[in-house]
Amino acid sequence: MLEVKKLVKRYGSKLAVSDVSFKVEKGEIYGLLGPNGAGKSSTINIITGLIRKDSGQVLIGGLDLDRELTKAKYLLGIVPQDLAIYNDLNALQNVKFFGSLYGLSGSALQKQALETLAFVGLSDKAKDKVKTFSGGMKRRLNIACGLVHRPQLLILDEPTVGIDPQSRNHIMEAILQLNREGMTILYTTHYMEEAEQLCSRIAIMDAGQIVAQGNLQELRSLIEENWYIVVKVKGTPPMEELSHVAGVEKIDLNGNALRFTCRGKHAQLRDILEVQGQHHSEILDLSIDEPNLEDVFLTLTGKRLRD
């Protein structure tokens, strides 16, 4: 449905996108992740036709963006990170306006606008001015505006940023429902758990390049030499001594749980337990963790996604 080949974009002397290639198959949710400055936004803006590339090729539904930009855009639905809605219009007027940009009119436009508002859970707010909406409601309306023309490829750029958990859950369920109905989705997010839950395949960008791509298991295999020990303790753990255990690369403390990133499966578990015992630190629970997407991302880029 979407094929990006050897994409390059420069801003003056800065190379923002360097030889980026990936393919999104019809009917999948494909995640594009990267820290700030990775080139992700430039890549999305090229795909949506907002900026011009320096070289490379973008195919949408088999249409070359250079030769058939207008036709390709009709296949696209775009939900930008910055809200693209009008506060002084009501919800229905917003959705109908964006639908009209894609050639919808009359009863067909009215019908699809109402159906799309129902899909995002805003039927009862159709006649309300957008300036009265909460942040979560505005995000849902933003999605409705990108969906009203029934696109084949939906690009969702940070659709859940800065909203309440209830609205986030609603949006996540809506995305999964669209995918079950056959829609292809390109998804960017700063929330690792969203990418893990939604995406069948994921590409990780850093410094203008894709450093890894694949499904979650394939990405985990890239750091298979790492393993993770989670210890829940009572009281204050001896962090200084634990940090000196051979083979422990990092310790994350979350409440009373310590998560040790270990390199190579040696004697770290024994040594951690020995240090805890020496300091009479009571252990409440102990487990061995699988690497998660955050672990993969941090290992490959040296950054956390939200940095």
BELTAPE-V189556 format. One record per pair of residues at least 24 apart in sequence whose ideal C-beta (glycine too) atoms are under 10 Angstrom apart, sorted by the first residue. I is the first residue (numbers start at 1). J is the second residue. D is the distance in Angstrom with one decimal. If there is no record, write none. Layout:
I,J,D
I,J,D
This chain:
1,25,6.6
1,26,4.4
1,27,7.8
1,28,8.2
1,30,9.2
1,59,9.1
1,60,7.3
1,61,6.1
1,62,8.9
1,75,8.4
1,152,6.6
1,153,5.4
1,183,9.6
1,184,4.3
1,185,9.6
1,186,9.0
2,26,9.1
2,28,9.9
2,30,7.8
2,47,7.1
2,58,7.7
2,59,7.1
2,60,5.7
2,61,8.0
2,72,9.9
2,75,9.4
2,76,9.3
2,152,9.7
2,153,5.8
2,155,8.9
2,184,7.1
2,186,6.5
3,57,7.7
3,58,7.4
3,59,4.3
3,60,8.2
3,61,9.8
3,62,8.6
3,64,9.9
4,32,9.9
4,43,7.3
4,46,8.3
4,47,6.9
4,53,9.6
4,56,7.2
4,57,7.6
4,58,5.6
4,59,8.0
4,60,9.7
4,65,9.7
4,186,9.9
4,203,9.6
4,210,9.4
5,55,9.8
5,56,5.7
5,57,4.3
5,58,7.6
5,59,7.7
6,53,9.7
6,55,6.9
6,56,4.5
6,57,7.1
7,39,9.1
7,42,8.9
7,43,6.5
7,46,6.4
7,47,8.7
7,53,5.8
7,54,8.7
7,55,7.7
7,56,3.7
7,57,7.8
7,58,7.1
7,208,9.7
7,210,9.8
8,46,9.7
8,53,6.5
8,54,4.8
8,55,4.5
8,56,5.5
8,208,8.9
9,39,7.5
9,42,5.1
9,43,7.8
9,45,8.7
9,46,6.3
9,51,7.3
9,52,8.3
9,53,5.4
9,54,5.6
9,55,8.7
9,56,8.4
9,208,8.2
10,42,9.8
10,53,9.5
10,54,5.4
10,55,9.5
10,208,9.6
11,42,8.2
11,51,9.6
11,54,9.8
14,208,8.8
15,39,8.6
15,54,9.2
15,207,8.8
15,208,5.6
15,209,9.4
16,40,9.9
16,41,8.8
16,42,4.7
16,43,8.7
16,46,9.9
16,51,9.8
16,54,9.5
16,207,9.6
16,208,5.6
17,41,9.8
17,42,5.1
17,43,5.6
17,45,9.8
17,46,7.3
17,53,7.6
17,54,8.4
17,55,9.9
17,56,8.2
17,205,8.7
17,208,5.2
17,209,8.2
17,210,9.8
18,205,9.9
18,207,7.7
18,208,4.1
18,209,5.1
18,210,9.4
19,55,9.1
19,56,7.9
19,208,8.5
19,209,6.8
19,210,8.7
20,46,9.2
20,53,9.7
20,56,7.5
20,203,8.6
20,205,7.4
20,208,7.4
20,209,6.6
20,210,5.6
21,56,8.0
21,57,9.3
21,203,9.6
21,210,7.2
21,213,9.4
22,186,9.5
22,201,8.8
22,203,5.2
22,205,9.6
22,210,6.3
22,213,6.0
23,59,9.1
23,201,9.3
23,203,9.9
23,213,9.4
24,60,9.6
24,153,7.5
24,155,9.9
24,184,6.1
24,185,8.3
24,186,5.8
24,187,9.9
24,200,9.8
24,201,8.2
24,203,9.5
25,184,7.5
25,200,8.5
25,201,8.2
26,61,8.6
26,152,8.1
26,153,8.8
26,182,8.1
26,183,9.6
26,184,5.5
27,179,7.3
27,180,9.6
27,181,9.6
27,182,5.6
27,183,7.7
27,184,5.8
27,185,9.3
27,200,9.2
28,179,7.7
28,183,9.9
28,184,6.3
28,185,7.6
28,186,9.4
28,199,8.2
28,200,4.7
28,201,6.6
29,154,9.4
29,156,9.1
29,175,7.1
29,176,8.2
29,178,9.0
29,179,5.4
29,183,8.9
29,184,7.9
29,185,4.5
29,186,8.1
29,187,5.7
29,195,9.3
29,197,9.7
29,198,5.1
29,199,5.0
29,200,5.8
29,201,8.3
29,202,9.5
30,184,7.9
30,185,7.1
30,186,5.4
30,187,6.8
30,188,9.9
30,198,9.7
30,199,6.3
30,200,7.1
30,201,5.4
30,202,7.4
30,203,7.3
30,213,8.9
31,156,10.0
31,185,9.2
31,186,8.2
31,187,5.1
31,188,7.3
31,189,7.1
31,192,9.8
31,194,8.3
31,195,4.4
31,196,8.9
31,198,7.1
31,199,3.6
31,200,8.6
31,201,7.2
31,202,4.0
31,203,7.0
31,204,8.9
31,213,9.4
31,216,9.8
31,293,9.0
32,155,9.4
32,157,9.1
32,186,6.4
32,187,7.1
32,188,5.0
32,189,8.9
32,195,9.2
32,199,9.1
32,202,7.7
32,203,5.4
32,204,8.5
32,205,6.7
32,210,8.8
32,213,9.2
33,187,9.2
33,188,7.0
33,189,7.1
33,190,8.3
33,191,9.8
33,192,8.0
33,194,10.0
33,195,6.0
33,199,8.9
33,202,6.2
33,203,7.1
33,204,5.3
33,205,6.9
33,206,9.5
33,212,9.8
33,213,9.9
33,293,8.0
33,296,9.7
33,297,6.6
33,301,9.3
33,305,6.2
34,188,8.1
34,190,9.6
34,203,8.5
34,204,6.6
34,205,3.5
34,206,6.1
34,207,9.1
34,208,9.3
34,209,9.7
34,210,8.9
34,211,9.1
34,297,8.9
34,301,7.8
34,303,9.2
34,305,7.8
35,190,9.0
35,204,9.5
35,205,8.4
35,206,6.7
35,207,9.3
35,297,8.3
35,301,6.1
35,302,9.1
35,303,4.4
35,304,7.4
35,305,6.1
35,306,8.0
35,307,5.3
36,190,9.1
36,303,8.7
36,305,9.3
36,306,8.6
36,307,6.9
37,205,9.9
37,206,9.0
37,207,7.9
37,208,8.8
37,303,9.5
37,307,9.6
38,204,8.5
38,205,4.2
38,206,5.2
38,207,6.7
38,208,7.1
38,209,8.5
38,210,9.5
38,211,9.2
38,301,7.8
38,303,8.8
38,305,9.7
39,205,5.7
39,206,8.4
39,207,7.5
39,208,4.0
39,209,7.5
39,210,9.2
40,157,8.7
40,158,9.9
40,188,6.0
40,203,9.3
40,204,9.8
40,205,5.2
40,206,9.6
40,208,9.6
41,80,9.9
41,81,8.2
41,157,7.7
41,158,9.6
41,188,8.4
42,205,9.9
42,208,8.2
43,186,9.8
43,188,9.3
43,203,9.5
43,205,7.3
43,208,9.0
43,210,9.2
44,78,8.8
44,80,8.7
44,81,9.1
44,155,6.5
44,156,9.9
44,157,5.7
44,158,10.0
44,186,7.8
44,188,6.7
45,80,9.5
45,157,9.3
47,72,9.4
47,76,8.2
47,78,9.3
47,153,9.0
47,155,6.9
47,186,7.5
48,72,9.6
48,73,8.0
48,76,6.5
48,77,10.0
48,78,5.3
48,80,8.5
48,155,6.3
48,157,9.0
48,186,9.8
49,73,6.1
49,76,8.2
49,78,9.3
50,78,8.8
50,80,9.2
60,152,8.3
60,153,6.2
60,184,9.9
61,152,6.0
61,153,7.1
61,184,9.2
72,153,9.2
73,101,9.5
73,102,8.4
73,151,9.5
74,101,10.0
74,102,6.2
74,103,7.6
74,149,7.5
74,151,8.0
74,152,9.0
75,149,9.6
75,151,6.1
75,152,4.6
75,153,5.8
75,184,9.5
76,102,9.4
76,146,8.7
76,149,9.3
76,151,5.5
76,152,7.9
76,153,5.5
76,154,7.8
76,155,6.6
76,186,9.7
77,102,8.9
77,143,8.9
77,145,8.8
77,146,4.2
77,147,5.6
77,148,8.3
77,149,6.9
77,150,8.1
77,151,3.2
77,152,8.4
77,153,7.1
77,154,4.3
77,155,6.9
77,156,8.8
77,178,9.6
77,183,8.4
77,185,9.2
78,142,9.9
78,145,9.1
78,146,5.4
78,151,8.3
78,153,9.5
78,154,8.0
78,155,5.2
78,156,8.7
78,157,7.9
78,186,10.0
79,139,8.7
79,142,5.6
79,143,5.2
79,144,9.1
79,145,7.6
79,146,4.0
79,147,8.0
79,154,7.0
79,155,6.8
79,156,4.9
79,157,6.5
79,158,9.0
79,159,5.5
79,171,9.8
79,185,9.9
79,187,9.8
80,142,7.6
80,145,9.9
80,146,8.3
80,155,8.5
80,156,9.2
80,157,5.4
80,158,8.5
80,159,9.2
81,142,9.4
81,156,9.3
81,157,4.6
81,158,4.0
81,159,7.9
81,161,6.3
81,162,9.8
81,188,8.0
81,189,10.0
81,190,9.8
82,142,9.2
82,157,8.7
82,158,9.1
82,161,9.7
83,130,9.1
83,135,9.0
83,138,5.6
83,139,7.4
83,141,8.4
83,142,5.3
83,145,9.5
84,141,9.9
84,142,6.4
84,145,6.7
84,146,8.3
85,130,5.6
85,133,8.8
85,138,6.4
85,139,9.6
85,141,5.6
85,142,5.7
85,144,9.1
85,145,6.2
86,129,9.6
86,130,6.5
86,131,9.3
86,145,9.6
87,129,7.2
87,130,4.8
87,131,4.1
87,132,9.0
87,133,8.5
87,138,8.7
88,129,6.7
88,130,7.5
88,131,6.6
89,129,7.2
89,130,6.3
89,131,9.3
90,125,8.2
90,126,6.8
90,127,5.2
90,128,5.7
90,129,5.5
90,130,6.9
90,131,9.8
90,132,9.4
90,133,10.0
90,141,10.0
91,117,6.1
91,120,9.3
91,122,5.5
91,123,9.1
91,124,9.7
91,125,5.3
91,126,5.2
91,127,7.5
91,128,6.2
91,129,8.4
91,130,6.3
91,132,10.0
91,133,7.7
91,137,8.3
91,138,9.6
91,140,9.3
91,141,5.5
91,144,7.6
91,145,9.5
92,116,9.8
92,117,6.6
92,122,9.1
92,123,9.6
92,125,9.0
92,126,4.3
92,127,6.5
92,128,9.2
92,141,10.0
92,144,9.7
93,126,9.1
93,127,8.9
93,129,9.3
93,130,8.8
94,126,9.9
94,129,10.0
94,130,6.3
94,138,9.9
94,141,6.2
94,142,9.0
94,144,7.8
94,145,5.9
94,148,9.5
95,120,9.3
95,122,8.9
95,126,8.5
95,141,7.4
95,144,5.1
95,145,5.6
95,146,9.7
95,147,8.6
95,148,5.1
96,145,9.5
96,148,7.8
97,145,7.9
97,148,9.4
98,142,9.8
98,144,8.4
98,145,4.1
98,146,7.4
98,147,9.2
98,148,5.9
98,149,7.8
99,144,9.6
99,145,8.2
99,147,9.4
99,148,4.1
99,149,5.7
99,150,9.7
100,148,9.3
100,149,9.4
101,145,9.5
101,148,9.5
101,149,8.1
102,148,7.6
102,149,3.7
102,150,9.0
102,151,8.4
103,149,7.7
104,148,7.1
104,149,6.1
104,150,9.4
109,148,8.1
109,149,9.3
112,147,9.0
112,148,5.4
112,149,7.4
112,150,7.1
113,144,8.1
113,145,9.5
113,148,5.7
114,148,9.9
115,144,9.7
115,147,9.6
115,148,8.6
115,150,9.6
116,141,9.7
116,143,8.7
116,144,4.6
116,145,8.3
116,146,9.4
116,147,5.3
116,148,4.7
116,149,9.2
116,150,8.8
117,141,8.0
117,144,5.7
117,147,9.9
117,148,8.9
118,144,9.4
119,143,8.8
119,144,7.2
119,147,7.2
119,148,9.8
119,174,6.6
119,177,7.9
119,178,8.4
120,144,4.7
120,145,9.7
120,147,7.8
120,167,10.0
120,170,7.6
120,171,8.0
120,174,6.1
121,167,9.0
121,170,5.8
121,171,9.5
121,173,9.6
121,174,8.0
134,163,8.2
134,164,7.5
134,166,10.0
134,167,7.6
135,161,9.3
135,162,6.0
135,163,5.2
135,164,7.4
135,167,7.6
136,160,8.8
136,162,9.0
136,163,4.2
136,164,5.1
136,165,9.1
136,166,6.9
136,167,2.6
136,168,7.6
136,169,10.0
136,170,7.6
136,171,8.2
137,163,9.0
137,164,9.9
137,167,7.2
137,170,9.8
138,162,10.0
138,163,8.6
138,167,9.3
139,163,5.2
139,164,9.8
139,167,6.2
139,168,8.7
139,170,9.3
139,171,6.6
140,167,6.5
140,170,6.6
140,171,6.5
140,174,7.8
142,171,9.8
143,170,9.8
143,171,6.7
143,174,6.9
143,175,8.5
143,178,9.3
144,174,9.5
147,174,8.9
147,178,7.6
147,183,8.7
150,181,9.9
150,183,8.6
151,178,9.8
151,183,7.5
151,184,8.9
151,185,9.9
152,182,8.9
152,183,7.3
152,184,6.4
153,183,7.8
153,184,4.9
153,185,7.6
153,186,6.9
154,178,6.7
154,179,9.2
154,183,5.7
154,184,7.1
154,185,4.9
154,186,7.4
154,187,8.7
155,184,9.7
155,185,7.8
155,186,4.8
155,187,8.2
155,188,8.3
156,185,6.3
156,186,7.1
156,187,5.0
156,188,7.0
156,189,8.2
156,198,9.4
157,186,8.7
157,187,8.5
157,188,5.1
157,189,8.8
158,187,9.3
158,188,5.9
158,189,6.1
158,190,6.5
158,191,9.0
158,194,9.9
159,187,7.9
159,188,8.7
159,189,7.8
159,194,9.2
160,189,6.9
160,190,9.1
160,191,6.7
160,194,6.7
161,189,8.2
161,190,6.9
161,191,8.5
168,194,8.2
172,197,6.8
172,198,6.8
189,305,8.3
190,304,9.5
190,305,5.4
190,306,5.1
190,307,9.7
191,305,7.9
191,306,8.5
192,292,7.0
192,293,4.7
192,294,4.7
192,295,9.4
192,296,9.2
192,297,7.0
192,298,9.9
192,304,9.1
192,305,6.1
192,306,9.1
193,292,8.7
193,293,8.2
193,294,8.8
194,293,9.8
195,293,6.0
195,294,9.8
195,297,9.3
195,305,8.8
196,292,7.0
196,293,5.2
196,294,9.1
199,293,9.2
202,293,7.2
202,296,8.9
202,297,9.3
204,293,8.9
204,296,7.3
204,297,6.0
204,300,5.8
204,301,6.9
204,305,9.2
205,301,8.6
206,297,8.9
206,300,6.9
206,301,4.3
206,302,8.2
206,303,7.5
207,301,8.3
211,297,9.5
211,300,5.1
211,301,6.7
212,296,7.3
212,297,9.0
212,299,9.7
212,300,5.6
212,301,9.3
214,296,10.0
216,290,9.8
216,291,9.7
216,292,8.7
216,293,6.6
216,296,8.4
217,290,9.7
218,296,9.8
219,291,8.6
219,292,9.8
219,293,6.9
219,295,9.5
219,296,4.7
219,297,8.7
219,299,10.0
219,300,8.5
220,290,6.9
220,291,5.0
220,292,8.1
220,293,8.3
220,295,8.0
220,296,6.3
221,291,9.2
221,296,9.4
222,291,9.1
222,296,6.4
222,299,7.6
222,300,7.0
223,261,9.6
223,263,9.5
223,291,5.6
223,295,6.4
223,296,5.8
223,297,9.9
223,298,9.2
223,299,4.7
223,300,7.8
224,291,7.9
225,262,9.5
225,263,6.3
225,264,6.1
225,265,8.4
225,299,9.7
226,250,9.8
226,261,6.2
226,262,6.8
226,263,6.1
226,264,8.5
226,265,9.5
226,291,5.9
226,295,6.7
226,296,9.2
226,299,6.8
227,260,8.8
227,261,8.2
227,262,5.2
227,263,8.4
227,264,8.3
227,265,5.7
227,266,9.9
227,268,8.2
227,269,9.2
227,288,6.7
227,289,7.8
227,290,8.8
227,291,7.8
228,252,9.4
228,259,6.1
228,260,6.6
228,261,5.9
228,262,6.9
228,287,9.0
228,288,6.9
228,289,3.7
228,290,7.4
228,291,6.5
228,292,8.5
228,295,7.1
229,258,8.1
229,259,7.4
229,260,4.3
229,261,8.7
229,262,6.4
229,268,6.7
229,269,5.8
229,272,6.3
229,273,9.5
229,286,7.5
229,287,7.8
229,288,6.2
229,289,7.3
230,254,9.3
230,257,6.0
230,258,7.1
230,259,5.1
230,260,7.7
230,285,7.7
230,286,7.2
230,287,4.8
230,288,7.5
230,289,5.3
231,256,9.3
231,257,7.2
231,258,4.8
231,259,8.1
231,260,7.3
231,269,9.3
231,272,6.7
231,273,8.3
231,276,7.3
231,281,9.0
231,283,6.0
231,284,8.5
231,285,7.4
231,286,5.5
231,287,8.3
232,256,5.5
232,257,4.9
232,258,7.7
232,282,9.7
232,283,7.1
232,284,4.3
232,285,4.0
232,286,7.5
232,287,8.7
233,257,8.0
233,258,6.6
233,276,7.0
233,279,9.8
233,281,5.3
233,282,6.5
233,283,5.8
233,284,6.4
233,285,8.8
233,286,9.7
234,281,7.4
234,282,4.1
234,283,7.9
234,284,5.8
235,279,9.2
235,280,8.7
235,281,6.2
235,282,6.6
236,279,9.1
236,281,7.9
237,272,9.9
237,275,9.0
237,276,7.3
237,279,7.9
237,281,5.6
237,283,9.7
238,275,6.1
238,276,7.4
238,278,7.9
238,279,4.3
238,280,9.7
238,281,6.4
240,275,9.9
241,271,10.0
241,272,9.8
241,274,9.9
241,275,5.0
241,276,9.2
241,278,7.7
241,279,7.0
241,281,9.9
242,271,8.9
242,272,6.5
242,275,5.5
242,276,7.9
242,279,9.1
242,281,9.3
243,275,9.8
244,271,9.4
244,275,8.5
245,269,9.6
245,270,9.5
245,271,4.6
245,272,5.8
245,274,8.8
245,275,6.5
246,271,6.8
247,271,8.1
247,272,9.9
248,272,7.4
249,299,9.4
250,295,9.6
250,298,8.5
252,294,9.7
256,284,7.2
256,285,9.3
257,284,9.1
257,285,8.1
257,287,9.6
258,283,9.9
259,287,9.8
259,289,6.8
259,295,9.6
260,289,9.2
261,289,9.4
261,291,8.9
261,295,7.1
261,298,8.6
261,299,8.7
262,288,9.8
263,299,10.0
